[in-house]
Amino acid sequence: MLIHPQIDPVALQLGPLAVHWYGLTYLAAFALFYWLGTRRLHHLPFSRLSEWTRQDVEDILFLGVLGVVLGGRIGYCLFYKPGYYAYHPLEVFAVWQGGMSFHGGMLGVMASMVWFAWSRKRPFLQVMDFVAPCVPTGLAAGRIGNFINGELWGRVADPSLPWAMLFRGAGDVPRHPSQIYQFLMEGILLFVLLWLYARKPRAQGQVAFAFLFGYGVFRFVAEYFREPDAHLGLLSLGMSMGQWLCVPMIVGGAVLWLWCGRRQAAA
């Protein structure tokens, strides 16, 4: 079996200033979004819409960063430790202690895109179609950060599994490197599929809902290999909190994808 390399979470120390690897992965995620967003401007229907410019990509990125940070933190407090933060409300702002939720971050990004669409007088689904294919590479970068930190490790694995790994703080049993599974599925594979799918004209909203469905499926599968949160464990039907949060994404994504297609056909 393999042993986690126990990488120092601090990438660079400049006097009192510590630059963490996790922070660098966030910067990489935002840089990738900007680069892909500028490429997305050349895809239909945006290449035919003169109002879509590089300035829009910059504004979407700024609002998206706010949505990810605020939504991710608030979502973690509400979804995973509501009782604790109800008694310690000031610790909601203690972001340096860790604790972010993808599902909360997604809701935060959606809220920020509602503002962008309203302020620019653009259809909300058109905005989400633009954003969706640029997101998975950011998720991939975040999972690399999780792996470097040796956090969010997987469930106990068969010792004969060639890539089973010992993680510091997780006992002396081999575990699945679930961060790498999520990097490959929610990040790389989802990006490739969604980017290729979005290259051709689709009914408005279908690209966004394809992301919703695809992420929900890949995250649901990955949760079978990821250790559930210690304070929650497995919930009803033997599913984790992450899986329960994916259920409405999968169902809603599929239903709304079909609805968008039928609406365009009817039109």
Steps between C-alpha positions, in 0.01 A plus 500: 500500500600864461565758771376855468807720443397735783570816305543816706174695451705822492646540153700814574587685819586869466561622852162508677320435170423135425387405151305174517470246221122503541494873433714448192255239368221758537708749299558232236127432489418867442773534235370194315148639511614828347695328224216261416249785518688693232497185285129457567435836334584332168232232544143528378278678582737744675718559193190644329396719792686830492412582861720214627855630549816430701376752758208266570742218576685722749175610668369143518828386655489773765139422593569128485787530749268675745233236445743211552651638821181627664274222377753227573550615858133562578404172334748307713364657817138427405537155340766337717509670844184705548473423871860593575490832315162585651675504839822655362374749239818709495700197384312511171749772407804295611575380146864429594375205705387328180160376392363560151211332318488455124120496502495826696758650265288398203196675647716805567619507138143463376392794715786712365407403144140605565639844585721503190214396271266761651755782488595422139145416391609156376301176526606319817523162327719650229739625766507160671563328166803724455636430848438124537774356273762721666436368851627136513869588464463715811350205684795289387743758641317497832527122528874523443507738795309247711752230408801720580347579840429131562134578582164357394659159462314192383343203668698193606625311193613146431876487578553324167378809312818629329420866569361458853663763719581573863401852604640684801229528763286227345639208693724220378254355248520544121241730348374604160663825378152639439636848430663359186179320403312829525777683311462255213119472496359837612794689354667357191233264365212740562696784335577297186141379462344839568745698287437273200125508561496880519695544176182447299182710526264370767162606629545785747561357844601151389874553551444629853267215591737246343761625747251472787416142406858397422650639818221345706565155352879511532491638855237243601726218377813651659326517838499118516881522526524812717495481879178662630535798732578366847230706673233388252591149386262331261142623499179324398522232230871475578574817302732784598402864523687563174289237324175638635598846376569349156157339465315826416785592264465175306119503486471873442776503238340219299146641518604855415726382217201326342280804564743730320508273197122472480455873548727573205328236287162653581628847417 
